[in-house]
Amino acid sequence: MRILLNNAIEHVVDDEKVELTLQSGETLQADVVIYGIGISANDQLAREANLDTANGIVIDEACRTCDPAIFAGGDVAITRLIMVHYTAAKAGETPITRRKLPLPQC
């Protein structure tokens, strides 16, 4: 397995092997390509409105911000409830993966 960080894929050809061209011009062939994209929430408007931000708009369980007249939701909203869903998803990931792949038990 080869892990490439800070690269961008320009072009992909799906044939018997996947062939992809990186933004640098390098061409690679692979059986499988796993591509991860990182983004940051655009909280500029929230910062201009003096809302609490932490790489997103901080909300409570009712989607309220620190301003009682402003609510937020979606990917830009940051709440501990998101972590609950993430933790639940991670907990279910291993049993599902073990059914699909012959991984050794720890």
Secondary structure, 3 states (H helix, E strand, C coil): CCCCCCCCEEEEEECCCEEEEECCCCEEEECCCCCCCCCCCCCHHHHHCCCCECCCEECCCCCECCCCCCECCHHHEECHHHHHHHHHHHHHHHHHHHHHCCCCCC
